[in-house]
Amino acid sequence: MPGRSAMHPAPKKPLMRSLGEFFGHITRALRANPSKKTIGKTVEERRESGVILRRTTIDEIELSRPKNSDQP
């Protein structure tokens, strides 16, 4: 917290909260798709007679995994 000094340190997090954060980071990493990465996002917006026209372009890189010759 801003404004804390050495005389009044921030309170420590409980152990269970720290463990929850740790396992939350692990599960988020396991659910992520590492073969797909967003490299850019462009938003164009135009207003015409009370209507908003918006175009969103997302640039992604998607890597395909090599197929194993052992599997059918």
PyMOL Python script that loads the backbone (N, CA, C, O; Angstrom):
from pymol import cmd

cmd.read_pdbstr("""\
ATOM      1  N   MET A   1       0.839  -1.184   0.000  1.00  0.00           N
ATOM      2  CA  MET A   1       0.000   0.000   0.000  1.00  0.00           C
ATOM      3  C   MET A   1       0.879   1.240   0.000  1.00  0.00           C
ATOM      4  O   MET A   1       1.891   1.280   0.700  1.00  0.00           O
ATOM      5  N   PRO A   2       0.512   2.243  -0.767  1.00  0.00           N
ATOM      6  CA  PRO A   2       1.296   3.464  -0.739  1.00  0.00           C
ATOM      7  C   PRO A   2       1.150   4.158   0.614  1.00  0.00           C
ATOM      8  O   PRO A   2       0.108   4.086   1.266  1.00  0.00           O
ATOM      9  N   GLY A   3       2.199   4.812   1.002  1.00  0.00           N
ATOM     10  CA  GLY A   3       2.164   5.541   2.263  1.00  0.00           C
ATOM     11  C   GLY A   3       2.596   4.707   3.456  1.00  0.00           C
ATOM     12  O   GLY A   3       2.658   5.226   4.571  1.00  0.00           O
ATOM     13  N   ARG A   4       2.896   3.432   3.255  1.00  0.00           N
ATOM     14  CA  ARG A   4       3.377   2.591   4.353  1.00  0.00           C
ATOM     15  C   ARG A   4       4.852   2.892   4.582  1.00  0.00           C
ATOM     16  O   ARG A   4       5.591   3.160   3.634  1.00  0.00           O
ATOM     17  N   SER A   5       5.269   2.849   5.815  1.00  0.00           N
ATOM     18  CA  SER A   5       6.668   3.105   6.126  1.00  0.00           C
ATOM     19  C   SER A   5       7.261   1.874   6.803  1.00  0.00           C
ATOM     20  O   SER A   5       6.573   0.877   7.018  1.00  0.00           O
ATOM     21  N   ALA A   6       8.546   1.958   7.134  1.00  0.00           N
ATOM     22  CA  ALA A   6       9.212   0.846   7.803  1.00  0.00           C
ATOM     23  C   ALA A   6       8.629   0.627   9.194  1.00  0.00           C
ATOM     24  O   ALA A   6       8.684  -0.484   9.721  1.00  0.00           O
ATOM     25  N   MET A   7       8.078   1.662   9.786  1.00  0.00           N
ATOM     26  CA  MET A   7       7.501   1.535  11.125  1.00  0.00           C
ATOM     27  C   MET A   7       6.134   0.848  11.069  1.00  0.00           C
ATOM     28  O   MET A   7       5.704   0.244  12.051  1.00  0.00           O
ATOM     29  N   HIS A   8       5.444   0.940   9.913  1.00  0.00           N
ATOM     30  CA  HIS A   8       4.125   0.337   9.754  1.00  0.00           C
ATOM     31  C   HIS A   8       4.113  -0.499   8.481  1.00  0.00           C
ATOM     32  O   HIS A   8       3.552  -0.063   7.475  1.00  0.00           O
ATOM     33  N   PRO A   9       4.721  -1.703   8.493  1.00  0.00           N
ATOM     34  CA  PRO A   9       4.768  -2.516   7.271  1.00  0.00           C
ATOM     35  C   PRO A   9       3.372  -3.036   6.906  1.00  0.00           C
ATOM     36  O   PRO A   9       2.474  -3.091   7.746  1.00  0.00           O
ATOM     37  N   ALA A  10       3.218  -3.409   5.654  1.00  0.00           N
ATOM     38  CA  ALA A  10       1.953  -3.963   5.182  1.00  0.00           C
ATOM     39  C   ALA A  10       1.700  -5.296   5.879  1.00  0.00           C
ATOM     40  O   ALA A  10       2.643  -6.040   6.150  1.00  0.00           O
ATOM     41  N   PRO A  11       0.434  -5.606   6.171  1.00  0.00           N
ATOM     42  CA  PRO A  11       0.149  -6.896   6.820  1.00  0.00           C
ATOM     43  C   PRO A  11       0.486  -8.055   5.891  1.00  0.00           C
ATOM     44  O   PRO A  11       0.341  -7.951   4.673  1.00  0.00           O
ATOM     45  N   LYS A  12       0.941  -9.169   6.482  1.00  0.00           N
ATOM     46  CA  LYS A  12       1.303 -10.345   5.692  1.00  0.00           C
ATOM     47  C   LYS A  12       0.051 -11.039   5.185  1.00  0.00           C
ATOM     48  O   LYS A  12      -0.999 -11.012   5.828  1.00  0.00           O
ATOM     49  N   LYS A  13       0.184 -11.667   4.011  1.00  0.00           N
ATOM     50  CA  LYS A  13      -0.912 -12.456   3.466  1.00  0.00           C
ATOM     51  C   LYS A  13      -0.975 -13.782   4.213  1.00  0.00           C
ATOM     52  O   LYS A  13       0.057 -14.344   4.580  1.00  0.00           O
ATOM     53  N   PRO A  14      -2.180 -14.275   4.435  1.00  0.00           N
ATOM     54  CA  PRO A  14      -2.289 -15.606   5.057  1.00  0.00           C
ATOM     55  C   PRO A  14      -1.729 -16.683   4.121  1.00  0.00           C
ATOM     56  O   PRO A  14      -1.711 -16.512   2.902  1.00  0.00           O
ATOM     57  N   LEU A  15      -1.285 -17.762   4.694  1.00  0.00           N
ATOM     58  CA  LEU A  15      -0.700 -18.862   3.939  1.00  0.00           C
ATOM     59  C   LEU A  15      -1.682 -19.419   2.910  1.00  0.00           C
ATOM     60  O   LEU A  15      -1.294 -19.694   1.774  1.00  0.00           O
ATOM     61  N   MET A  16      -2.945 -19.589   3.292  1.00  0.00           N
ATOM     62  CA  MET A  16      -3.922 -20.169   2.373  1.00  0.00           C
ATOM     63  C   MET A  16      -4.148 -19.265   1.156  1.00  0.00           C
ATOM     64  O   MET A  16      -4.366 -19.767   0.053  1.00  0.00           O
ATOM     65  N   ARG A  17      -4.101 -17.952   1.341  1.00  0.00           N
ATOM     66  CA  ARG A  17      -4.255 -17.049   0.199  1.00  0.00           C
ATOM     67  C   ARG A  17      -3.069 -17.184  -0.745  1.00  0.00           C
ATOM     68  O   ARG A  17      -3.238 -17.229  -1.964  1.00  0.00           O
ATOM     69  N   SER A  18      -1.866 -17.248  -0.177  1.00  0.00           N
ATOM     70  CA  SER A  18      -0.669 -17.417  -1.000  1.00  0.00           C
ATOM     71  C   SER A  18      -0.717 -18.718  -1.784  1.00  0.00           C
ATOM     72  O   SER A  18      -0.354 -18.751  -2.960  1.00  0.00           O
ATOM     73  N   LEU A  19      -1.166 -19.797  -1.134  1.00  0.00           N
ATOM     74  CA  LEU A  19      -1.283 -21.076  -1.828  1.00  0.00           C
ATOM     75  C   LEU A  19      -2.339 -21.014  -2.933  1.00  0.00           C
ATOM     76  O   LEU A  19      -2.141 -21.569  -4.013  1.00  0.00           O
ATOM     77  N   GLY A  20      -3.441 -20.349  -2.669  1.00  0.00           N
ATOM     78  CA  GLY A  20      -4.478 -20.196  -3.683  1.00  0.00           C
ATOM     79  C   GLY A  20      -3.985 -19.429  -4.891  1.00  0.00           C
ATOM     80  O   GLY A  20      -4.275 -19.802  -6.027  1.00  0.00           O
ATOM     81  N   GLU A  21      -3.236 -18.354  -4.655  1.00  0.00           N
ATOM     82  CA  GLU A  21      -2.669 -17.584  -5.766  1.00  0.00           C
ATOM     83  C   GLU A  21      -1.687 -18.438  -6.559  1.00  0.00           C
ATOM     84  O   GLU A  21      -1.677 -18.408  -7.789  1.00  0.00           O
ATOM     85  N   PHE A  22      -0.863 -19.199  -5.847  1.00  0.00           N
ATOM     86  CA  PHE A  22       0.129 -20.051  -6.501  1.00  0.00           C
ATOM     87  C   PHE A  22      -0.548 -21.059  -7.427  1.00  0.00           C
ATOM     88  O   PHE A  22      -0.187 -21.168  -8.599  1.00  0.00           O
ATOM     89  N   PHE A  23      -1.531 -21.795  -6.901  1.00  0.00           N
ATOM     90  CA  PHE A  23      -2.210 -22.795  -7.718  1.00  0.00           C
ATOM     91  C   PHE A  23      -3.062 -22.148  -8.807  1.00  0.00           C
ATOM     92  O   PHE A  23      -3.273 -22.750  -9.860  1.00  0.00           O
ATOM     93  N   GLY A  24      -3.552 -20.941  -8.574  1.00  0.00           N
ATOM     94  CA  GLY A  24      -4.275 -20.217  -9.616  1.00  0.00           C
ATOM     95  C   GLY A  24      -3.380 -19.906 -10.798  1.00  0.00           C
ATOM     96  O   GLY A  24      -3.802 -20.037 -11.947  1.00  0.00           O
ATOM     97  N   HIS A  25      -2.146 -19.496 -10.533  1.00  0.00           N
ATOM     98  CA  HIS A  25      -1.194 -19.219 -11.610  1.00  0.00           C
ATOM     99  C   HIS A  25      -0.856 -20.501 -12.376  1.00  0.00           C
ATOM    100  O   HIS A  25      -0.738 -20.491 -13.602  1.00  0.00           O
ATOM    101  N   ILE A  26      -0.703 -21.591 -11.647  1.00  0.00           N
ATOM    102  CA  ILE A  26      -0.377 -22.869 -12.291  1.00  0.00           C
ATOM    103  C   ILE A  26      -1.522 -23.306 -13.208  1.00  0.00           C
ATOM    104  O   ILE A  26      -1.279 -23.682 -14.354  1.00  0.00           O
ATOM    105  N   THR A  27      -2.761 -23.262 -12.722  1.00  0.00           N
ATOM    106  CA  THR A  27      -3.882 -23.704 -13.550  1.00  0.00           C
ATOM    107  C   THR A  27      -4.090 -22.782 -14.744  1.00  0.00           C
ATOM    108  O   THR A  27      -4.457 -23.251 -15.821  1.00  0.00           O
ATOM    109  N   ARG A  28      -3.866 -21.488 -14.577  1.00  0.00           N
ATOM    110  CA  ARG A  28      -3.990 -20.564 -15.714  1.00  0.00           C
ATOM    111  C   ARG A  28      -2.950 -20.890 -16.779  1.00  0.00           C
ATOM    112  O   ARG A  28      -3.243 -20.825 -17.973  1.00  0.00           O
ATOM    113  N   ALA A  29      -1.746 -21.239 -16.360  1.00  0.00           N
ATOM    114  CA  ALA A  29      -0.694 -21.599 -17.321  1.00  0.00           C
ATOM    115  C   ALA A  29      -1.036 -22.903 -18.044  1.00  0.00           C
ATOM    116  O   ALA A  29      -0.760 -23.037 -19.236  1.00  0.00           O
ATOM    117  N   LEU A  30      -1.629 -23.856 -17.340  1.00  0.00           N
ATOM    118  CA  LEU A  30      -1.981 -25.124 -17.964  1.00  0.00           C
ATOM    119  C   LEU A  30      -3.125 -24.968 -18.964  1.00  0.00           C
ATOM    120  O   LEU A  30      -3.168 -25.688 -19.961  1.00  0.00           O
ATOM    121  N   ARG A  31      -4.036 -24.054 -18.720  1.00  0.00           N
ATOM    122  CA  ARG A  31      -5.169 -23.833 -19.613  1.00  0.00           C
ATOM    123  C   ARG A  31      -4.805 -22.991 -20.831  1.00  0.00           C
ATOM    124  O   ARG A  31      -5.508 -23.023 -21.841  1.00  0.00           O
ATOM    125  N   ALA A  32      -3.719 -22.246 -20.741  1.00  0.00           N
ATOM    126  CA  ALA A  32      -3.314 -21.366 -21.840  1.00  0.00           C
ATOM    127  C   ALA A  32      -2.906 -22.193 -23.057  1.00  0.00           C
ATOM    128  O   ALA A  32      -2.427 -23.320 -22.930  1.00  0.00           O
ATOM    129  N   ASN A  33      -3.105 -21.615 -24.227  1.00  0.00           N
ATOM    130  CA  ASN A  33      -2.726 -22.279 -25.470  1.00  0.00           C
ATOM    131  C   ASN A  33      -1.414 -21.648 -25.948  1.00  0.00           C
ATOM    132  O   ASN A  33      -1.436 -20.572 -26.544  1.00  0.00           O
ATOM    133  N   PRO A  34      -0.281 -22.295 -25.697  1.00  0.00           N
ATOM    134  CA  PRO A  34       1.002 -21.678 -26.047  1.00  0.00           C
ATOM    135  C   PRO A  34       1.264 -21.623 -27.544  1.00  0.00           C
ATOM    136  O   PRO A  34       2.174 -20.918 -27.981  1.00  0.00           O
ATOM    137  N   SER A  35       0.481 -22.355 -28.345  1.00  0.00           N
ATOM    138  CA  SER A  35       0.717 -22.353 -29.783  1.00  0.00           C
ATOM    139  C   SER A  35       0.027 -21.177 -30.468  1.00  0.00           C
ATOM    140  O   SER A  35       0.144 -21.013 -31.682  1.00  0.00           O
ATOM    141  N   LYS A  36      -0.693 -20.356 -29.699  1.00  0.00           N
ATOM    142  CA  LYS A  36      -1.414 -19.226 -30.268  1.00  0.00           C
ATOM    143  C   LYS A  36      -1.028 -17.959 -29.511  1.00  0.00           C
ATOM    144  O   LYS A  36      -1.152 -17.899 -28.287  1.00  0.00           O
ATOM    145  N   LYS A  37      -0.562 -16.953 -30.239  1.00  0.00           N
ATOM    146  CA  LYS A  37      -0.124 -15.724 -29.589  1.00  0.00           C
ATOM    147  C   LYS A  37      -0.629 -14.517 -30.375  1.00  0.00           C
ATOM    148  O   LYS A  37      -0.466 -14.443 -31.593  1.00  0.00           O
ATOM    149  N   THR A  38      -1.247 -13.570 -29.660  1.00  0.00           N
ATOM    150  CA  THR A  38      -1.712 -12.337 -30.281  1.00  0.00           C
ATOM    151  C   THR A  38      -0.545 -11.371 -30.366  1.00  0.00           C
ATOM    152  O   THR A  38       0.116 -11.102 -29.363  1.00  0.00           O
ATOM    153  N   ILE A  39      -0.289 -10.845 -31.563  1.00  0.00           N
ATOM    154  CA  ILE A  39       0.845  -9.930 -31.725  1.00  0.00           C
ATOM    155  C   ILE A  39       0.408  -8.497 -31.996  1.00  0.00           C
ATOM    156  O   ILE A  39       1.222  -7.577 -31.916  1.00  0.00           O
ATOM    157  N   GLY A  40      -0.855  -8.298 -32.312  1.00  0.00           N
ATOM    158  CA  GLY A  40      -1.305  -6.930 -32.565  1.00  0.00           C
ATOM    159  C   GLY A  40      -2.813  -6.827 -32.582  1.00  0.00           C
ATOM    160  O   GLY A  40      -3.514  -7.790 -32.894  1.00  0.00           O
ATOM    161  N   LYS A  41      -3.306  -5.639 -32.239  1.00  0.00           N
ATOM    162  CA  LYS A  41      -4.742  -5.391 -32.263  1.00  0.00           C
ATOM    163  C   LYS A  41      -4.944  -3.954 -32.716  1.00  0.00           C
ATOM    164  O   LYS A  41      -4.340  -3.034 -32.166  1.00  0.00           O
ATOM    165  N   THR A  42      -5.789  -3.761 -33.714  1.00  0.00           N
ATOM    166  CA  THR A  42      -6.057  -2.436 -34.265  1.00  0.00           C
ATOM    167  C   THR A  42      -7.559  -2.191 -34.209  1.00  0.00           C
ATOM    168  O   THR A  42      -8.347  -3.048 -34.610  1.00  0.00           O
ATOM    169  N   VAL A  43      -7.958  -1.015 -33.711  1.00  0.00           N
ATOM    170  CA  VAL A  43      -9.362  -0.657 -33.647  1.00  0.00           C
ATOM    171  C   VAL A  43      -9.561   0.626 -34.443  1.00  0.00           C
ATOM    172  O   VAL A  43      -8.915   1.639 -34.175  1.00  0.00           O
ATOM    173  N   GLU A  44     -10.456   0.577 -35.419  1.00  0.00           N
ATOM    174  CA  GLU A  44     -10.822   1.762 -36.201  1.00  0.00           C
ATOM    175  C   GLU A  44     -12.273   2.094 -35.860  1.00  0.00           C
ATOM    176  O   GLU A  44     -13.134   1.214 -35.859  1.00  0.00           O
ATOM    177  N   GLU A  45     -12.537   3.362 -35.572  1.00  0.00           N
ATOM    178  CA  GLU A  45     -13.886   3.760 -35.200  1.00  0.00           C
ATOM    179  C   GLU A  45     -14.284   5.007 -35.968  1.00  0.00           C
ATOM    180  O   GLU A  45     -13.494   5.938 -36.125  1.00  0.00           O
ATOM    181  N   ARG A  46     -15.533   5.008 -36.448  1.00  0.00           N
ATOM    182  CA  ARG A  46     -16.027   6.156 -37.207  1.00  0.00           C
ATOM    183  C   ARG A  46     -17.484   6.389 -36.812  1.00  0.00           C
ATOM    184  O   ARG A  46     -18.253   5.439 -36.672  1.00  0.00           O
ATOM    185  N   ARG A  47     -17.858   7.653 -36.634  1.00  0.00           N
ATOM    186  CA  ARG A  47     -19.237   8.007 -36.283  1.00  0.00           C
ATOM    187  C   ARG A  47     -19.894   8.670 -37.485  1.00  0.00           C
ATOM    188  O   ARG A  47     -19.374   9.630 -38.052  1.00  0.00           O
ATOM    189  N   GLU A  48     -21.045   8.134 -37.855  1.00  0.00           N
ATOM    190  CA  GLU A  48     -21.803   8.682 -38.978  1.00  0.00           C
ATOM    191  C   GLU A  48     -23.270   8.759 -38.600  1.00  0.00           C
ATOM    192  O   GLU A  48     -23.896   7.740 -38.308  1.00  0.00           O
ATOM    193  N   SER A  49     -23.804   9.935 -38.605  1.00  0.00           N
ATOM    194  CA  SER A  49     -25.229  10.212 -38.345  1.00  0.00           C
ATOM    195  C   SER A  49     -25.806   9.373 -37.194  1.00  0.00           C
ATOM    196  O   SER A  49     -26.809   8.678 -37.360  1.00  0.00           O
ATOM    197  N   GLY A  50     -25.162   9.452 -36.040  1.00  0.00           N
ATOM    198  CA  GLY A  50     -25.657   8.767 -34.846  1.00  0.00           C
ATOM    199  C   GLY A  50     -25.337   7.291 -34.765  1.00  0.00           C
ATOM    200  O   GLY A  50     -25.804   6.610 -33.852  1.00  0.00           O
ATOM    201  N   VAL A  51     -24.553   6.782 -35.697  1.00  0.00           N
ATOM    202  CA  VAL A  51     -24.179   5.368 -35.702  1.00  0.00           C
ATOM    203  C   VAL A  51     -22.663   5.270 -35.562  1.00  0.00           C
ATOM    204  O   VAL A  51     -21.922   6.017 -36.202  1.00  0.00           O
ATOM    205  N   ILE A  52     -22.217   4.357 -34.732  1.00  0.00           N
ATOM    206  CA  ILE A  52     -20.783   4.126 -34.570  1.00  0.00           C
ATOM    207  C   ILE A  52     -20.398   2.893 -35.373  1.00  0.00           C
ATOM    208  O   ILE A  52     -20.942   1.808 -35.167  1.00  0.00           O
ATOM    209  N   LEU A  53     -19.457   3.070 -36.286  1.00  0.00           N
ATOM    210  CA  LEU A  53     -18.920   1.945 -37.056  1.00  0.00           C
ATOM    211  C   LEU A  53     -17.544   1.613 -36.474  1.00  0.00           C
ATOM    212  O   LEU A  53     -16.671   2.477 -36.386  1.00  0.00           O
ATOM    213  N   ARG A  54     -17.364   0.363 -36.082  1.00  0.00           N
ATOM    214  CA  ARG A  54     -16.103  -0.021 -35.451  1.00  0.00           C
ATOM    215  C   ARG A  54     -15.583  -1.283 -36.104  1.00  0.00           C
ATOM    216  O   ARG A  54     -16.324  -2.250 -36.281  1.00  0.00           O
ATOM    217  N   ARG A  55     -14.308  -1.275 -36.464  1.00  0.00           N
ATOM    218  CA  ARG A  55     -13.643  -2.454 -37.039  1.00  0.00           C
ATOM    219  C   ARG A  55     -12.467  -2.805 -36.120  1.00  0.00           C
ATOM    220  O   ARG A  55     -11.622  -1.960 -35.825  1.00  0.00           O
ATOM    221  N   THR A  56     -12.429  -4.051 -35.681  1.00  0.00           N
ATOM    222  CA  THR A  56     -11.342  -4.528 -34.830  1.00  0.00           C
ATOM    223  C   THR A  56     -10.609  -5.624 -35.585  1.00  0.00           C
ATOM    224  O   THR A  56     -11.216  -6.600 -36.027  1.00  0.00           O
ATOM    225  N   THR A  57      -9.292  -5.456 -35.730  1.00  0.00           N
ATOM    226  CA  THR A  57      -8.455  -6.438 -36.399  1.00  0.00           C
ATOM    227  C   THR A  57      -7.469  -6.995 -35.377  1.00  0.00           C
ATOM    228  O   THR A  57      -6.766  -6.236 -34.710  1.00  0.00           O
ATOM    229  N   ILE A  58      -7.417  -8.317 -35.256  1.00  0.00           N
ATOM    230  CA  ILE A  58      -6.504  -8.972 -34.321  1.00  0.00           C
ATOM    231  C   ILE A  58      -5.525  -9.807 -35.136  1.00  0.00           C
ATOM    232  O   ILE A  58      -5.926 -10.684 -35.902  1.00  0.00           O
ATOM    233  N   ASP A  59      -4.233  -9.525 -34.962  1.00  0.00           N
ATOM    234  CA  ASP A  59      -3.182 -10.284 -35.639  1.00  0.00           C
ATOM    235  C   ASP A  59      -2.675 -11.351 -34.673  1.00  0.00           C
ATOM    236  O   ASP A  59      -2.283 -11.040 -33.549  1.00  0.00           O
ATOM    237  N   GLU A  60      -2.682 -12.601 -35.111  1.00  0.00           N
ATOM    238  CA  GLU A  60      -2.246 -13.714 -34.275  1.00  0.00           C
ATOM    239  C   GLU A  60      -1.250 -14.584 -35.026  1.00  0.00           C
ATOM    240  O   GLU A  60      -1.229 -14.635 -36.255  1.00  0.00           O
ATOM    241  N   ILE A  61      -0.432 -15.262 -34.243  1.00  0.00           N
ATOM    242  CA  ILE A  61       0.465 -16.285 -34.768  1.00  0.00           C
ATOM    243  C   ILE A  61       0.018 -17.596 -34.152  1.00  0.00           C
ATOM    244  O   ILE A  61      -0.109 -17.700 -32.932  1.00  0.00           O
ATOM    245  N   GLU A  62      -0.220 -18.590 -34.979  1.00  0.00           N
ATOM    246  CA  GLU A  62      -0.632 -19.896 -34.480  1.00  0.00           C
ATOM    247  C   GLU A  62       0.331 -20.939 -35.021  1.00  0.00           C
ATOM    248  O   GLU A  62       0.466 -21.108 -36.232  1.00  0.00           O
ATOM    249  N   LEU A  63       0.998 -21.635 -34.111  1.00  0.00           N
ATOM    250  CA  LEU A  63       1.957 -22.664 -34.481  1.00  0.00           C
ATOM    251  C   LEU A  63       1.277 -24.018 -34.416  1.00  0.00           C
ATOM    252  O   LEU A  63       0.608 -24.339 -33.433  1.00  0.00           O
ATOM    253  N   SER A  64       1.448 -24.812 -35.461  1.00  0.00           N
ATOM    254  CA  SER A  64       0.875 -26.158 -35.433  1.00  0.00           C
ATOM    255  C   SER A  64       1.925 -27.117 -34.888  1.00  0.00           C
ATOM    256  O   SER A  64       3.119 -26.992 -35.160  1.00  0.00           O
ATOM    257  N   ARG A  65       1.446 -28.057 -34.125  1.00  0.00           N
ATOM    258  CA  ARG A  65       2.355 -29.044 -33.551  1.00  0.00           C
ATOM    259  C   ARG A  65       2.697 -30.087 -34.618  1.00  0.00           C
ATOM    260  O   ARG A  65       1.824 -30.495 -35.383  1.00  0.00           O
ATOM    261  N   PRO A  66       3.958 -30.522 -34.674  1.00  0.00           N
ATOM    262  CA  PRO A  66       4.306 -31.552 -35.657  1.00  0.00           C
ATOM    263  C   PRO A  66       3.614 -32.864 -35.297  1.00  0.00           C
ATOM    264  O   PRO A  66       3.544 -33.241 -34.127  1.00  0.00           O
ATOM    265  N   LYS A  67       3.103 -33.555 -36.319  1.00  0.00           N
ATOM    266  CA  LYS A  67       2.419 -34.821 -36.089  1.00  0.00           C
ATOM    267  C   LYS A  67       3.448 -35.920 -35.886  1.00  0.00           C
ATOM    268  O   LYS A  67       4.470 -35.978 -36.570  1.00  0.00           O
ATOM    269  N   ASN A  68       3.158 -36.773 -34.948  1.00  0.00           N
ATOM    270  CA  ASN A  68       4.035 -37.894 -34.656  1.00  0.00           C
ATOM    271  C   ASN A  68       3.794 -38.997 -35.671  1.00  0.00           C
ATOM    272  O   ASN A  68       2.643 -39.349 -35.930  1.00  0.00           O
ATOM    273  N   SER A  69       4.839 -39.545 -36.245  1.00  0.00           N
ATOM    274  CA  SER A  69       4.672 -40.608 -37.253  1.00  0.00           C
ATOM    275  C   SER A  69       4.233 -41.928 -36.621  1.00  0.00           C
ATOM    276  O   SER A  69       3.765 -42.825 -37.323  1.00  0.00           O
ATOM    277  N   ASP A  70       4.382 -42.056 -35.278  1.00  0.00           N
ATOM    278  CA  ASP A  70       3.979 -43.276 -34.579  1.00  0.00           C
ATOM    279  C   ASP A  70       2.470 -43.364 -34.406  1.00  0.00           C
ATOM    280  O   ASP A  70       1.927 -44.463 -34.293  1.00  0.00           O
ATOM    281  N   GLN A  71       1.783 -42.228 -34.383  1.00  0.00           N
ATOM    282  CA  GLN A  71       0.343 -42.214 -34.148  1.00  0.00           C
ATOM    283  C   GLN A  71      -0.406 -42.217 -35.468  1.00  0.00           C
ATOM    284  O   GLN A  71       0.058 -41.619 -36.438  1.00  0.00           O
ATOM    285  N   PRO A  72      -1.574 -42.887 -35.526  1.00  0.00           N
ATOM    286  CA  PRO A  72      -2.329 -42.950 -36.784  1.00  0.00           C
ATOM    287  C   PRO A  72      -2.985 -41.637 -37.128  1.00  0.00           C
ATOM    288  O   PRO A  72      -3.654 -41.532 -38.155  1.00  0.00           O
TER     289      PRO A  72
END
""", "prot")
cmd.dss("prot")
cmd.show_as("cartoon", "prot")
cmd.util.cbc("prot")
cmd.orient("prot")
